[in-house]
Structures are given as C-alpha cells and as structure tokens.
Amino acid sequence: MSTQRSPAHPKLADKDGSRLENYFSKTVSPTNVQAAKRQRPESASDVAEPSTDEMIRETLQIVKRMDTRVAAMDQKISSLEESVTFANLEIDDLKSENQKLKEVNAALIVRMDAMDERMNSLESALEHESKMRDALEANSRKINLELSGIPKSENETPADCKSHVGKVLTLMGSENGVECVDVAHRKRAGGIIIKFKTRDQRNEVFLKRFNLVGKTSLDLGFKLPSKGNPIYVNESLTFDRSSLMKDIRDRLKIINEGKSKDGRVKAKTSSGVI
C-alpha cells in the first residue's frame, strides 16, 4: 500500500503546478541572487591584499617615527649625562671644600686648646698675684685702724682728720693720744683711716674700742646729724677681706657680728663653729 507524502510547501499542493512555477520564479530570480550576493559578507580570500610598495612605504614610515623617538631619547640621555657630570663636579668641589674646612677646624681646635691653656695659666697667675697683693696690703695695714661715724666737714684736711682721731682717743679713754697717730685721712666711703706709729699703740686702741658703745658724734661736739652717728673702731681690711666680712655677715647667723684680728677674718655661727 503506497503512502502519499505531504508537500513541503502549501503552494506545492496545487494540482496544476502553476503556483509552484510562480513561486520558484519569484524566489530564484536573478535580482534576488544579486541581492543575496551583496548581503553576503566578503571572506578573507575576497579582500584585496596590499601591494609590496605599500608595505615598504608603511615600514619606512614606522622606521622614521622610531628614529625620531630614538633621537629624542638620545638627546634626553645626553642632557641627563651632562647633568650628572655637572652634579659630580659639584659634589667633588663640595668634598674638597669640606675637607679644607675640616682641616681649618682642626687647626682652630688646636689653637683654641692652646688659648684655653694660656688663659688658665694666666688666670692662675692673676689669682696668685691677687692673693699676694692682698697679703702684702693686709700686712701693711697691721698698724692701721678704721674710724667710722665722724661727720665730714667742708674743706676738711688731713690735719682735721687727725684732730678728730685725738678726740675719739680721749673719749674712749686710751693711754695714747694724738701724738701716737702718724697719718689720718678720709676714705671716699666716709671713714677715716688711722695709721699709728707702732703696732702696740694700734693694738691698745683696738682693745678699747668697746668703750665707744653708746657714744655718738654728738659727744665729740658735732651738731649734725641731730641724732648723732654711732662711732666705731674697726680693723682696716683690704677690699677683698672687707667684701668677705660683709658676705659672712649677710649669709650666716653671726654671734658678735664676726670679728677680725691682724687682718684675718673670723666668724662664729649660731652653732658655735668658728
């Protein structure tokens, strides 16, 4: 029994075949074939390859561009090399200058050490000289005493100072009178320096200095100041020893206000230490 196959397209079912012919004539016409060819993409084999001349020209252009870039890079490298060379020269100069400065600095250090040594030597010599001078001056003052509290009169002379000393000696009950005084003169600070003829005369007056406690310049006939100045007799100390005495009195709690004998400064603290 034979079976009948259904047509692939409804138009093929036409019994007279006229529709089939019309279909193929429309779908497979030359116009449709050319349109299909235009729509089909070209394959790699269909694309035209560049000619040898074009490839050479393109290669030459690439090489030219590369040469230009390489030339620019060479110029930059040359500039960098020049900069590095200049920097190296500067570094060498700085190293040389630094070395010279080190040498100069070393020489200065040597000179400074020598100067320090000389300064220390000079300071030691000056200190020794100052002590020797102070000792000599103190020795020369062993027959001197200092009188304070006597008002200074206008146009005062050394003879007037000596007369004031004679009055003080009488006031304190000394065995020695004005005849035992060799020289008397006024200090800038206002006190009177008394130089005795002998050391024994000086010591006798110094031991009786406490007889002047409570005595003032009014007891010597001075009217000014109205309350009178207290009168004191002290050792005639050098500037250095006088400064030391003042420093002791300012810093320590002194009993009897400190004392000096033969130019030697002594002080007793509240604890009894001399």
RODO-2510 file (C-alpha; in nm, 4 decimals, decimal comma):
residues 274
     n   res          X          Y          Z
     1     m     0,0000     0,0000     0,0000
     2     s     0,1539     0,3220    -0,1043
     3     t     0,1552     0,6271     0,1189
     4     q     0,1255     0,9840    -0,0158
     5     r     0,3838     1,2401     0,1182
     6     s     0,2568     1,5825     0,2109
     7     p     0,4024     1,8673     0,0063
     8     a     0,6906     2,0722     0,1618
     9     h     0,5056     2,3939     0,0948
    10     p     0,1330     2,4637     0,0810
    11     k     0,1773     2,6113    -0,2640
    12     l     0,3092     2,2778    -0,3898
    13     a    -0,0282     2,1210    -0,3174
    14     d    -0,1638     2,2920    -0,6276
    15     k    -0,2653     2,0177    -0,8692
    16     d    -0,1992     2,2041    -1,1871
    17     g     0,1558     2,3093    -1,0884
    18     s     0,1116     2,6677    -1,1971
    19     r     0,1536     2,8055    -0,8469
    20     l     0,4783     2,6087    -0,7958
    21     e     0,6275     2,7607    -1,1075
    22     n     0,5321     3,1075    -0,9926
    23     y     0,6910     3,0514    -0,6547
    24     f     1,0267     2,9393    -0,7931
    25     s     1,0284     3,2174    -1,0468
    26     k     0,9918     3,4730    -0,7729
    27     t     1,2315     3,3314    -0,5167
    28     v     1,5125     3,2276    -0,7531
    29     s     1,5157     3,5266    -0,9805
    30     p     1,8467     3,6944    -1,0945
    31     t     1,7594     4,0015    -0,8967
    32     n     1,7262     3,8064    -0,5761
    33     v     2,0509     3,6224    -0,6442
    34     q     2,2440     3,9529    -0,6908
    35     a     2,0879     4,0943    -0,3731
    36     a     2,1877     3,7853    -0,1823
    37     k     2,5433     3,8231    -0,3110
    38     r     2,5535     4,1864    -0,1973
    39     q     2,4272     4,0900     0,1501
    40     r     2,6803     3,8079     0,1940
    41     p     2,9956     3,9254     0,3794
    42     e     3,3192     3,9061     0,1932
    43     s     3,5545     3,6332     0,3103
    44     a     3,9210     3,6875     0,3843
    45     s     4,0111     3,5485     0,0464
    46     d     3,7872     3,8056    -0,1239
    47     v     3,9745     4,1100     0,0454
    48     a     4,2498     4,2554    -0,1691
    49     e     4,5974     4,2266    -0,0080
    50     p     4,8197     4,5443    -0,0011
    51     s     5,0932     4,5658    -0,2555
    52     t     5,4651     4,5315    -0,1776
    53     d     5,5287     4,9033    -0,2393
    54     e     5,2605     4,9983     0,0101
    55     m     5,4097     4,7658     0,2707
    56     i     5,7583     4,9127     0,2137
    57     r     5,6278     5,2699     0,2426
    58     e     5,4433     5,1855     0,5623
    59     t     5,7512     5,0127     0,7046
    60     l     5,9683     5,3144     0,6184
    61     q     5,7233     5,5475     0,7906
    62     i     5,7327     5,3308     1,1051
    63     v     6,1119     5,3261     1,0961
    64     k     6,1201     5,7050     1,0530
    65     r     5,8924     5,7572     1,3523
    66     m     6,1088     5,5210     1,5572
    67     d     6,4233     5,7076     1,4517
    68     t     6,2646     6,0370     1,5618
    69     r     6,1746     5,8929     1,9014
    70     v     6,5165     5,7360     1,9412
    71     a     6,6831     6,0682     1,8551
    72     a     6,4699     6,2448     2,1159
    73     m     6,5609     5,9802     2,3734
    74     d     6,9301     6,0165     2,2839
    75     q     6,9030     6,3927     2,3393
    76     k     6,7397     6,3422     2,6771
    77     i     7,0037     6,0877     2,7761
    78     s     7,2803     6,3288     2,6714
    79     s     7,1192     6,6050     2,8780
    80     l     7,0932     6,3714     3,1762
    81     e     7,4551     6,2692     3,1351
    82     e     7,5605     6,6349     3,1308
    83     s     7,3546     6,7000     3,4444
    84     v     7,5068     6,4005     3,6196
    85     t     7,8563     6,5126     3,5177
    86     f     7,7905     6,8645     3,6494
    87     a     7,6467     6,7224     3,9731
    88     n     7,9529     6,5003     4,0148
    89     l     8,1788     6,8022     3,9689
    90     e     7,9795     6,9958     4,2265
    91     i     7,9998     6,7024     4,4675
    92     d     8,3748     6,6812     4,4163
    93     d     8,4063     7,0549     4,4855
    94     l     8,1938     7,0214     4,7978
    95     k     8,4033     6,7279     4,9158
    96     s     8,7192     6,9304     4,8597
    97     e     8,5784     7,2320     5,0436
    98     n     8,4545     7,0096     5,3237
    99     q     8,7991     6,8582     5,3617
   100     k     8,9550     7,2041     5,3736
   101     l     8,7008     7,3134     5,6349
   102     k     8,7805     7,0059     5,8423
   103     e     9,1489     7,0916     5,8292
   104     v     9,0799     7,4536     5,9236
   105     n     8,8501     7,3400     6,2036
   106     a     9,1148     7,1014     6,3359
   107     a     9,3711     7,3850     6,3316
   108     l     9,1260     7,6144     6,5131
   109     i     9,0615     7,3483     6,7760
   110     v     9,4348     7,3181     6,8358
   111     r     9,4650     7,6967     6,8653
   112     m     9,1624     7,7156     7,0977
   113     d     9,3088     7,4442     7,3200
   114     a     9,6353     7,6360     7,3333
   115     m     9,4481     7,9589     7,4125
   116     d     9,2458     7,7855     7,6842
   117     e     9,5644     7,6545     7,8352
   118     r     9,7190     8,0020     7,8265
   119     m     9,4024     8,1551     7,9733
   120     n     9,4025     7,9015     8,2561
   121     s     9,7683     7,9750     8,3180
   122     l     9,7028     8,3499     8,3177
   123     e     9,4043     8,3102     8,5493
   124     s     9,6149     8,1066     8,7892
   125     a     9,8907     8,3670     8,7732
   126     l     9,6421     8,6514     8,8267
   127     e     9,4793     8,4704     9,1163
   128     h     9,8190     8,4117     9,2740
   129     e     9,9139     8,7734     9,2098
   130     s     9,5862     8,8928     9,3616
   131     k     9,6413     8,6829     9,6731
   132     m     9,9981     8,8084     9,7053
   133     r     9,8849     9,1690     9,6623
   134     d     9,6072     9,1231     9,9167
   135     a     9,8512     8,9647    10,1617
   136     l    10,1043     9,2477    10,1203
   137     e     9,8329     9,5107    10,1569
   138     a     9,6927     9,3386    10,4653
   139     n    10,0422     9,3248    10,6155
   140     s    10,0869     9,6967    10,5556
   141     r     9,7558     9,7617    10,7332
   142     k     9,8527     9,5861    11,0550
   143     i     9,9275     9,9200    11,2210
   144     n     9,6078    10,0778    11,0813
   145     l     9,2562    10,1110    11,2170
   146     e     8,9410    10,2493    11,0593
   147     l     8,7247    10,5042    11,2376
   148     s     8,3628    10,5495    11,1251
   149     g     8,0736    10,7710    11,2343
   150     i     8,2637    11,1029    11,2215
   151     p     8,0736    11,3583    11,0051
   152     k     8,2751    11,5088    10,7205
   153     s     8,3165    11,8845    10,7307
   154     e     8,3572    12,1134    10,4333
   155     n     8,7155    12,1714    10,3147
   156     e     8,8392    11,9064    10,5561
   157     t     9,2169    11,8494    10,5676
   158     p     9,4289    11,5553    10,6942
   159     a     9,5103    11,7696    10,9997
   160     d     9,1379    11,7967    11,0730
   161     c     9,1060    11,4184    11,0459
   162     k     9,3959    11,3740    11,2888
   163     s     9,2275    11,6130    11,5327
   164     h     8,9047    11,4085    11,5150
   165     v     9,1033    11,0943    11,5945
   166     g     9,2601    11,2615    11,9005
   167     k     8,9139    11,3465    12,0340
   168     v     8,7955    10,9863    11,9854
   169     l     9,1045    10,8502    12,1652
   170     t     9,0265    11,0771    12,4595
   171     l     8,6593    10,9771    12,4537
   172     m     8,7414    10,6056    12,4678
   173     g     8,9985    10,6510    12,7489
   174     s     9,3031    10,5408    12,5519
   175     e     9,6506    10,5668    12,7044
   176     n     9,7715    10,7037    12,3714
   177     g     9,6909    11,0500    12,2432
   178     v     9,7015    11,2154    11,9056
   179     e    10,0823    11,2073    11,9189
   180     c    10,0757    10,8323    11,8515
   181     v     9,8987    10,8890    11,5176
   182     d    10,1324    10,9008    11,2187
   183     v     9,8777    10,9752    10,9419
   184     a     9,4984    11,0109    10,9250
   185     h     9,2989    11,0605    10,6058
   186     r     8,9393    11,0342    10,4909
   187     k     8,8174    10,7485    10,2693
   188     r     8,5733    10,8050     9,9848
   189     a     8,3198    10,5945    10,1729
   190     g     8,3404    10,8415    10,4645
   191     g     8,5536    10,6561    10,7187
   192     i     8,8903    10,7739    10,8480
   193     i     9,1993    10,5548    10,8116
   194     i     9,4354    10,5888    11,1100
   195     k     9,7973    10,4861    11,0765
   196     f     9,9726    10,4533    11,4145
   197     k    10,3422    10,4853    11,4749
   198     t    10,3752    10,1462    11,6438
   199     r    10,1781     9,8252    11,6420
   200     d    10,1494     9,8246    12,0211
   201     q     9,9788    10,1643    12,0125
   202     r     9,7383    10,0381    11,7498
   203     n     9,6564     9,7227    11,9493
   204     e     9,5938     9,9204    12,2690
   205     v     9,3389    10,1412    12,0920
   206     f     9,1763     9,8436    11,9221
   207     l     9,1267     9,6608    12,2540
   208     k     8,9448     9,9626    12,4000
   209     r     8,7059    10,0007    12,1045
   210     f     8,4126     9,8688    12,3107
   211     n     8,4390    10,1771    12,5342
   212     l     8,2702    10,3614    12,2485
   213     v     7,9473    10,1646    12,2826
   214     g     7,6625    10,4155    12,3150
   215     k     7,8847    10,7063    12,2106
   216     t     7,7875    10,9238    11,9135
   217     s     7,9249    11,2142    11,7155
   218     l     7,7286    11,4477    11,9472
   219     d     7,9757    11,3576    12,2233
   220     l     8,2531    11,4997    12,0044
   221     g     8,0780    11,8353    11,9587
   222     f     7,9166    11,7746    11,6187
   223     k     7,5650    11,9167    11,5910
   224     l     7,4678    11,7329    11,2763
   225     p     7,3065    11,4981    11,2331
   226     s     7,0771    11,5853    11,5181
   227     k     7,0582    11,2260    11,6469
   228     g     7,4306    11,1780    11,6108
   229     n     7,6223    10,8986    11,4387
   230     p     7,7377    10,5940    11,6355
   231     i     8,1173    10,5750    11,6487
   232     y     8,3023    10,2528    11,5646
   233     v     8,6664    10,1500    11,5523
   234     n     8,7444     9,8504    11,3318
   235     e     9,0389     9,6894    11,1664
   236     s     9,1430     9,8344    10,8350
   237     l     9,0748     9,5450    10,5992
   238     t     9,1648     9,5150    10,2324
   239     f     8,8888     9,5351     9,9749
   240     d     8,8790     9,1559     9,9288
   241     r     8,8711     9,0859    10,3022
   242     s     8,6177     9,3585    10,3654
   243     s     8,3938     9,2017    10,0985
   244     l     8,4421     8,8636    10,2635
   245     m     8,3423     9,0035    10,6017
   246     k     8,0286     9,1589    10,4524
   247     d     7,9413     8,8318    10,2799
   248     i     7,9816     8,6413    10,6079
   249     r     7,7567     8,8819    10,7918
   250     d     7,4940     8,8663    10,5174
   251     r     7,4853     8,4873    10,4800
   252     l     7,5457     8,3460    10,8258
   253     k     7,3757     8,3890    11,1590
   254     i     7,6622     8,5595    11,3319
   255     i     7,7358     8,5836    11,7013
   256     n     7,9261     8,9038    11,7911
   257     e     7,8845     9,0061    11,4230
   258     g     8,2051     8,8236    11,3304
   259     k     8,5470     8,9577    11,4014
   260     s     8,8907     9,0042    11,2546
   261     k     9,2353     9,0085    11,4075
   262     d     9,5568     9,1040    11,2348
   263     g     9,3683     9,1126    10,9067
   264     r     9,2287     8,7592    10,9441
   265     v     8,8520     8,7335    10,9196
   266     k     8,6831     8,5049    11,1717
   267     a     8,3144     8,4338    11,2255
   268     k     8,1215     8,2202    11,4718
   269     t     7,7885     8,0706    11,3636
   270     s     7,4909     8,0068    11,5856
   271     s     7,6176     7,6512    11,6351
   272     g     7,9477     7,7813    11,7734
   273     v     8,1625     7,6894    11,4723
   274     i     8,4441     7,9352    11,4022
***
